[in-house]
């Protein structure tokens, strides 16, 4: 459950609160759908349905929750345009862009090591 921290001023945070915040942040960016969404946004703005199609098999409800969490953490912006029907765009913030390369590196590592991990799992499960 997220900890209700409204002002991330390290000097004012107790050590316990700071550790809890760090765990929350790592939980957010370690979530598989957050990584997918951050990579999909990359260097462009996208609409909700576009993100949904690109991120299959994520459900619309899970995508919405993921985007809200990323927006709450200041990683994504949500811009609503007053059109018929309403248009909503999502984009990475400066903080989101600073995380993008880390996430891309992590995703690349997973891709490079997927077959070896599968072999290890198969060997482990055969024991």
N, C-alpha and C positions, 0 to 999 in steps of 0.2 A: 504494500500500500504506500503510495507516495507520501512523503513528509511535507507538510504545508509550510514551506519556506518561501517567504515573500521577498526577502532581500538577501542575496548571496554575498554578504560582506564578510570575507574570511576572518577579519579581525574580530568581528562581533559574534561569530559562531562558536559555540562550545565545541570541543574536540569530538564529542559524541554526535552532535548534530552535523558536523562537517563530514564525519565518516559515513553517517546515514545518507547524506546528500550525495556523496561520491558513489555509494552503492546504488542509489536510485538512478544516477546518471549512467553508470555502467550497465544497469539493467535495461535502461531505455535504448542505449546505442548497441547493446548486445542482442536485442530482440531481433529475430530474423526478419520481421516485416519492416522494422525501422531501417535496417541495412538496405533492404530492397528498395524502399521508397527513396532513401537518400541517394542511392546509385541512380535510380530512375530520374530523379530531378536533376542530378548532375549539374550541368551548366545551362539549364533551360527552365522555363516556366511551363507547367503542365496543368491541365484541367483534371478534375476528379475522375471522370470516366476514362480518360486517357491513361491515368495512373492505374486505374482498376484493370483495364485490358492488359497493360504491360506487366502487371504484377500477379497475374493468375497463378495459383488458384485462390488468392486472398478474397475473402468475402467483402462486400461493400461495408458492412458493419465494422469489420476488423480494420479495413483501410481507413475508415473515418476515425476510429479510436486511435490508430497509429498517427494519423495526421494531427489530431488534437494534441496528443502527447508531445509530438515533435514541435508543434507550435507553442505549446506551454513552456517547453524548455528553450525556446528562442532559436530553434534550428531551422524552422520553416515559417514562411509568412503565408497568410491566406488573404487574398484580395477579392472582394465581392464587387462586381460591376452591376449597376442598376439598369439591367436590360431585361427584355422579355424573350425567353426565360432568363432568369438570373445567371450570370456567368461568374464562376469562382475559379481563380487561378492560385496555384501553389508554387512556391519557389524557395530555394535555400536562402537563408540569411548569411551574413558574413561568418557567423559562428558555424552554421551548417556547412559552408564551403570549407572552413578550416578542418572540419571532420571528414569531408568527402574523400580526401586523399588517403586518410587512415583507413576508412571503410573500403575503398577500392583496393588498397594493399591487402587488407584482410580477405576480401572476396577473391582476389588473385591467388593468395596463398591457399585458400580452400579449393579453388579450381585446380591448382598445380598438384595438390596432395590428395585429391579425392580418390583416385584409383588406389593409391597406397593405403589410405585409410580403409577403403573397402576390403582390401586384402587382409589387413590387420583384423578387422571385424570378423571376417570369414574364418580366419585362423583361430581367433579367440572363441568364437561360437562353436567351432568344431571340437574344442577340448572337452 
